[in-house]
């Protein structure tokens, strides 16, 4: 009801309701009437005329008040509203990493998250950031279908000794295994066409999608055994270049997928010729 000009009949008194306050005005008297809060006005029969042009909206400025309210009675934006308007929630991406992490691996994942947030993307992870009441494969598919890119980390999980192969030939070597989801999730994302950024910890077995030359993308390697492993990796030129290229692909895909399904005009003049 803000900004409406109201007249009471038969009394020759004008009523102005503005910002939840009731202002009474008698045009035949220069003495001002008091201002009443609108919540106290009950059982009044009025006729309303929408004549906002007769009323100046700027007469009551919106300035900060006390107790989280503006001086005009409107509540100030809450922290939750400010957080929801953050650009981080605009472009969701799928961050795939193992759940079991040691101290150095956890620091690496935290730094990856910070880098993704710097690019104004929202990193989502199963089951940390969200989980659905469905089977793991269905959860992964739902995450992929609702994301615009993927970062997958193949980190050390188990140190195994290979004794022999299926032909009974002795092998006698040790290697690190990654999580089986590090194979499934990037493969499903590639099938859907999401931009992929793959990072493998050195020593992890190179098989499946993590074999060099299998996928049409370059796999970055992170050595957790060097001095300052976090700083060393994120200052490398190959990381900066590949990450920025991935960011560009994700943002481009986001704008393409959020275009309307049907085009009612030709934006490109060459198509109309």
NORURLIN-V828384 format. One record per residue. N is the residue number from 1. SS is DSSP state (~ for helix, > for strand, _ for the rest). PSI is psi in radians with two decimals (NA if undefined). Layout:
# NORURLIN-V828384
N,SS,PSI  N,SS,PSI
This chain:
# NORURLIN-V828384
1,_,0.12  2,_,2.39  3,_,0.33  4,>,2.53  5,>,2.13  6,>,2.45  7,>,2.38  8,>,2.33  9,_,2.44  10,_,0.03  11,_,2.50  12,_,0.96  13,>,2.30  14,>,2.52  15,>,2.25  16,>,2.17  17,>,2.11  18,>,2.19  19,_,0.82  20,_,0.42  21,>,2.56  22,>,2.11  23,>,2.14  24,>,2.41  25,>,2.23  26,_,1.94  27,_,-0.29  28,_,0.02  29,_,2.47  30,_,-0.15  31,_,2.15  32,_,2.57  33,_,2.70  34,_,2.82  35,>,2.27  36,>,2.57  37,>,2.41  38,~,-0.37  39,~,-0.27  40,~,-0.09  41,_,2.06  42,_,2.68  43,_,0.86  44,_,2.16  45,_,2.10  46,_,2.79  47,>,2.28  48,>,2.31  49,>,2.18  50,_,1.55  51,_,1.14  52,~,-0.36  53,~,-0.37  54,~,0.07  55,_,2.37  56,_,2.01  57,~,-0.38  58,~,0.11  59,~,-0.39  60,_,1.67  61,_,2.60  62,_,1.73  63,_,2.65  64,>,2.43  65,_,-2.51  66,_,2.84  67,_,0.59  68,_,0.26  69,>,2.60  70,>,2.83  71,_,-0.33  72,_,0.10  73,_,-0.17  74,_,2.38  75,>,2.51  76,_,2.70  77,_,2.35  78,_,2.93  79,~,-0.60  80,~,-0.69  81,~,-0.71  82,~,-0.70  83,~,-0.68  84,~,-0.43  85,_,0.01  86,_,2.50  87,~,-0.27  88,~,-0.40  89,~,0.17  90,_,-0.80  91,>,1.72  92,>,2.45  93,>,2.68  94,>,2.05  95,>,1.91  96,>,2.13  97,_,2.76  98,_,2.71  99,_,-0.52  100,_,1.93  101,_,2.43  102,_,-3.08  103,~,-0.81  104,~,-0.71  105,~,-0.68  106,~,-0.70  107,~,-0.66  108,~,-0.79  109,~,-0.72  110,~,-0.69  111,~,-0.66  112,~,-0.76  113,~,-0.75  114,~,-0.71  115,~,-0.69  116,~,-0.71  117,~,-0.56  118,~,-0.59  119,_,0.11  120,_,0.60  121,>,2.77  122,>,1.86  123,>,2.24  124,>,2.43  125,_,2.40  126,_,2.30  127,_,0.27  128,_,-0.96  129,_,-0.51  130,_,2.75  131,_,2.47  132,_,2.65  133,_,0.97  134,_,3.11  135,_,2.77  136,~,-0.75  137,~,-0.69  138,~,-0.68  139,~,-0.77  140,~,-0.78  141,~,-0.72  142,~,-0.70  143,~,-0.74  144,~,-0.74  145,~,-0.33  146,_,0.27  147,_,2.89  148,_,0.09  149,>,2.92  150,>,2.41  151,>,2.12  152,>,2.30  153,>,2.09  154,>,1.67  155,_,2.78  156,_,2.28  157,_,-0.81  158,>,2.33  159,>,1.93  160,>,2.68  161,>,2.14  162,>,2.06  163,>,-0.92  164,>,2.92  165,_,-3.01  166,_,-0.14  167,_,0.23  168,_,0.40  169,_,2.26  170,>,2.44  171,>,-1.03  172,>,0.90  173,>,2.76  174,>,2.57  175,>,2.89  176,>,2.38  177,>,2.54  178,_,-3.03  179,_,2.48  180,_,-0.45  181,~,-0.33  182,~,-0.29  183,~,-0.77  184,~,-0.87  185,~,-0.83  186,~,-0.61  187,~,-0.72  188,~,-0.66  189,~,-0.66  190,~,-0.65  191,~,-0.63  192,~,-0.30  193,_,0.28  194,_,2.53  195,>,2.28  196,>,2.44  197,>,1.91  198,>,2.30  199,>,2.16  200,>,2.32  201,>,2.36  202,_,2.47  203,_,-0.34  204,>,2.41  205,_,2.32  206,_,1.63  207,_,2.90  208,~,-2.37  209,~,-0.29  210,~,0.06  211,_,2.38  212,_,2.32  213,_,-0.09  214,_,-0.90  215,_,2.73  216,_,0.87  217,_,2.79  218,_,2.31  219,_,2.16  220,>,2.61  221,>,2.38  222,>,2.14  223,_,1.92  224,_,-0.01  225,_,-0.15  226,_,2.95  227,_,2.36  228,_,1.10  229,~,-0.52  230,~,-0.94  231,~,-0.67  232,~,-0.75  233,~,-0.80  234,~,-0.03  235,_,0.00  236,_,2.54  237,~,-0.61  238,~,-0.64  239,~,-0.85  240,~,-0.75  241,~,-0.86  242,~,-0.66  243,~,-0.77  244,~,-0.62  245,~,-0.70  246,~,-0.74  247,~,-0.75  248,~,-0.70  249,~,-0.72  250,~,-0.82  251,~,-0.67  252,~,-0.76  253,~,-0.61  254,~,-0.80  255,~,-0.60  256,~,-0.78  257,~,-0.38  258,_,0.17  259,_,2.68  260,_,2.59  261,_,-0.62  262,_,2.33  263,_,2.14  264,_,0.00  265,_,2.75  266,_,1.96  267,_,-0.47  268,_,2.09  269,_,-0.44  270,_,-0.41  271,_,-0.43  272,_,-0.11  273,_,NA
